[in-house]
């Protein structure tokens, strides 16, 4: 049996003859196609190119190896490579069509794998990676919804890290996906055929999933689509973990591992930005430098584990008394710094310092232990011209030592 289809199309673009191989390629019998316009089968995105090429054939040009896409009877897309010529005597366009769908699918799958790997190299965060993966998959499969869910090791739940839908109801619920057949329980079998979910695996353990949906008026996902997505899931899983690792390393380089607060390096960057804003806007900034009055005694008497719990609770309380735009940083040991921007007057910084002394002066219930460990706080405020921020930090540090000399659990203003 001839694998290629032989077609003859008249001047109006209607099929006048097509060989039996057309049914394998297009899904239609020859009897169903004779008399129909060829353009009715052409993929809409390839219509303009097909019309232009057909005109070249009618003008007598021999066109070998022209590629375009058609819609099969079942709605699937088929890629065709044509060789066509014009028969002037018969007034017919004579062409041989070869199905190259599998070749194009393989090429597209390879290109998608490369694109996902490249996305992992250039993505600045997980959101941008997901957006790029979404676009890659849309080039392969006609979908109107793409979601990426990841397992949260702290809560033990699946959370949708990325979800984009084109003109479809928002995804309300999806069970934890452990294999490619898990679908929302509320969907009918017919609806489920338009959903496809595959797990993201690491060492054979699922840590997330990709979920796709097609509109009900489109063909259901096929086993071929499932195989394709499962293949890409391997690259996506590696890309997600790589970006997560990069984000974690970036976070650790700028944050204190024990408390999660910005470290000295990140504080230095924030101080520099605060200085620039203060110079530009003429609004002063304030620095509060503090340490805990009895921390060494608590650490020595009750041990480092209790000391660590104390520092973590101090960090939580400090975050609770400042604005979201302020910076709370750990300098090391039991020393912390609070950077306040857009401070209208020294009284505002004093009010924050008073809140800090009150919050940190409350008892700490750490496991079976209850301790008290108030702070000594030094305050320094920049003038409108924004002096060197490291000098500001030094003045606040000196004021903190004066607070400690005065008995602690208080704040002192820098000279």
N, C-alpha and C positions, 0 to 999 in steps of 0.2 A: 504494500500500500504506500502511495506517495505521501510523505509527511508534509510537504509544502502544499499550500492551496493555490490553485490557478484561478484568477478572476478576470472577467471582462466587464468593463464599465462603459456605458455609452456617453455621448456628449453632455447629457443632462445629469450625469453622475449616478445613474441607476445600474444595478447589477443586471447583466443580461445572461451571464453564465458564471458559475462558480463550481469548483470540483468538490468531490465528496469529503476531502480533507478539511473543508471549512468547518464541519460540525465539530471536529476535535479541537479546532483553534477558537472558533467563535461561539460554539454551543448551538448554532442554528443549522438546520438542514439546508441543502441547496434550494429546495422548494420554498422555504421560508424567506430566503434572501433575494431570489430573482424578482426583479421589479422594485425592490426597495432602494432608497438612496444610500450610497455608501457612507455619506456624512452622518447619517443617523447613528452609526456605530462608533464614530470617532470620539475619543475623549475630548470634552470641552476645552481643556487647556491646550490641546494640540490642533484645534480646528483651524486657526489662522495659518499655521505652518503647513498643514495638509492641503489647504486650498491653494496656497502659493506654489507648492510642489506639483499639484495636479495641473496647474496652469502651465508650468514649465514642460510637463510631459505633453500636453496638448499642442505646445509650440514646436514639438519635434525633438526635444532633448531626451536623451536616454538617461534615466535616473537609476543607478544601482545602489543598493544598500541604504535606502532611506528608512529611518526608524520613526515610528509614532505609536500611540497607544489607542486601544479600542476597549469598548465595554462589552463583555461577553453577555450572553443571554441571562446568566445567573447573577449579573451585576459586577463580577470580578473584573479587574483590569488585566488586559493581555497586551504584551509588548510585541510588536510586529516589525520585521525587517522586510522591506519591499524592494523588488527590482521591477521597474515599470518602463514601458515604451508606448508610443502612440502609433496605431495602425491607420494611416491616412485613408487607405482604400476601404477599410471596414468602418471607419469613424469610431474606433473603439480604443479605449485605454486597456492594454493587456499587462497584467502584473502577476508576479509570483510572490506569495506571502509566506514568511517563515516565522513560526512562533519562537521568540527569544526571551520569553518571560523568565524562565529559570536562570538564564545567564544574567539578565538584568537584576534579578532578585539577589543572586550571589554577589554581583558587583556592588549593589546597593548595601547589602549586609556588611561587606568588607569596608565600604566607605563609612558606614554608620559606626562601625567599631573604631575606625581611626578617628572619626569626629568626636566620639565620646572620650577617647584617650586624650585627645588634644584639649577637649573642654576641661578635663581634670587638671591639665597643666596650667591653663590660663584663668580658670574660675577664681574669683576673689573670695567667694563664700559658697555655702551650700545652695542658697537660693539661685544664684547665677548659674551654678552647675545644673540644677534641676530645669531651669528655663532653657538651657542649651540642649539638654537631653530631650526635653519635650519637643523642641523644633526638629531634632534629628529623627525622632520616631514619627512625627507628623509627615515627614518626607517619605517614610516607608509605608505607613498604614493610614488610611483615611479615618481619623478619629475626631471626636468633638470633646472628649474629656480625657485629661491625663492627671493622675495623682501619684505621688510618691509618699509612702508611709514608712516610718522608721520606729523601731522599738526603743522606748525610753528605759534604760537600765535602772533608773532610780524608781520610777513608778511601776515598771513592769507592763506598761500599756503601749499600744500602738497609737502613734500620733501622726496626723497627716502633715508632713513637713512642706509639701507643695501640692497645690490643687488648682487647676485651671480648667474651666469649662466654657465651651463655645455654644451659647444658646441652648443650654440644657439645665434642668433643675439641679440645684446644688446637691452634692452627695451628702446625705444625712448620716448614714451609718454603714460601716463595713466591718465584718468580723475579722479578727486576726487571721491573716492568710498564712497558712503553713504549706499549701500546695497550690498548683495552678487551677484547681477546680473550685476553690472556695469562692462563693459569691454571696451578696446580701440575701438573707433568708426571705425578705419580703418580695423579691422579684419572682415573676412567673418563669417557667422554663424557657418560653420564647424570648422574654426580656434578658434572661441570663446569657443567652447565646450572643447578645450584643455587648457583653462585658467580658473582659479578659484580665486576669490577675496572675502575676508570676512572682515568686519569692526572690528576694535578694539574699544570697547565701554567703556565709563565711565559715569555712571548715565544716560544711554540711549543716550548719545551723542558720535558720532564717533570722535576719535582723531587720527585715523590712520587706516591702513589696512595691511593685509597680502595678497600677490599675488603669486600664483603658476602657473607654466606652464608645460605641458607635451609635448613631441615630437609628431608631427602629426601621426607618425606610431604607437603610443601607444593608448590604449583605452581612449576615452574621459572621463572626470570627471563625476562621477555619483552623484545622489542625496545623496547617502550614503556617498560619499567623502565630499560633501558639509556639511552634518550634522556633520561629524567627525571634519572637520576644524572649523566649528562654535563653537563646544564644546571646542576645544583647544584654540580658540581665547579668551575665557574668562580668561584662565590661562595666556596666553601670554600678554593680556592687563594689568593684575595685575602685572606680572613680569616686564614689561616695565616701568610702573609707579613707581614701587618700586625702580628700578635701577635709574630712573630719579630723584627721591626724594633723594636717597643716594648721587648722584652726586651733586645735588643742595646743600645739607647740607655740603658736603665736600668742595664745592666751597666757601660757605659762611664762613666756619670755617677758610679759608686761604685768603679771599679776603675782601676788603672794600665794604660794601653793596652799598654805594652811587656812587663810581667811578668805581667799578669793578677791581681796582688795587690790587695787593698783599698787605696784611696787615702786621703788625709788626711781627706776628708769621711766616708767609711765608718768609718775608725778612730775619729773623734770620736764617732760613734753607738755604736760598740762600747764605747768607754771609759765613756760615760754609762750604758749598760746594765750594765757590769761594776760601776760604782759602786753602782747600785741593788741589784744582787744581793749585793754585799759588805756593804752596810748591812743588808739583810734577813736574810742568812744568817750574818753575822759572820765571813765567810771572806775573808782578804786576797787582793789581786791584785798582780801584779808587772808592771812594764814594763821591757823591755830595749830600749835605744836604741843603734843601732850604725851605723857607717859604715865604708867600706873604706879601708885605710891608704894604698894606693898607686894609687887609682883614677884620679886626675887624670893621673898620669904615664903610666899605661897608655893612657888615652884620648888624650892628646896624642901619644904616641909611635906607637901602633898604629892610631889612628883611631877614629871614633865607631862604626863597624860592629862592631869588636872589643869596644869598650866596651859596646855594647848586648848582645852575646852574653854578656859577663861578667855583666852585671846579671841577665839571664835565668837564667843558671846559679846565681847567688847565690840568687835567689828559689826555684829548685827545691831547692837544698840546705837553705835555711831551713825550707821546708815539711816536709822529710824528718826534721827533728830535733825537731819539736813535735807535740803532740797535735792531733787533728782539731778539738777544741773551742777551741784557741788561735787567735789571730789574728796573721798575719804581714802587715804593711802596708809599702808604700813611701811615704816622705814626700816624695821628690823626689831627683834626683841619685843619689848613692850612699848615701843615708840610709834605713835601715829601722827598723821598730819591731815588737817582738813583745809581745803582750799575753797574759799567763798568768793565768788565773782559778783560784780555789780552790787557792791556793798555801799549803800547810800551814806552811812555814817558809822562811826566806831561803835555806837550803841547797838547796831544790828549784829556786829560780830560778838559783842558782849552777851547779847541775848542767846546766841547760839552756844557760846561757851558756858553760860549758865545752864542750858539744857543738857549739855554734855556732862557737866559736873553732877547734875541731878540724876541723869540716866545711869551713869557709871557708878554713882554712889549707892545705888540700890544693891541689896544682897544678890549674890550669884549662887544659884542652886546647881551644883555640878555633880551629878550622880548622887552619891550619899553625902557629899560635902556641901557646906554652905560657907561662903567666904565673902568678905567685903574688901574692895580694892578700888578706892576712889582715884581720880586723876589729878595731876598738876598740869595746868594749861597756860601756855604763853600765847599772846595775841600780838600780831604785827599787821599794820594796815599800810597799803601803798598810798602815796600821794597821787593826785591826778596824773602827774607825768610818768608814773609807773617806773619806779626804780628797779634796779637789778633784782630779779626774783630770788636768786640764791642768797643775796644779802637780806632780803625780807625773811627768808626761811631761817637764816642765822639769828636775826633779831628775835624772832618768835621762840627759837630754841633757848636763847639767853633768858628771855622772860619766863619761860617754863621753869628754868632752874631757880629763878627767884621765887616763883610760886611754891616750889618744893622746899626752899629754905624757910619759907613762911609757914610751913606745917602741912602743905599739900591740900588736896581736895578743894582747890580754888583756882581762879585764873588771875593772871597779872598781865597788864598792858606793857608792851615794849616801850622804851624811852623814845 
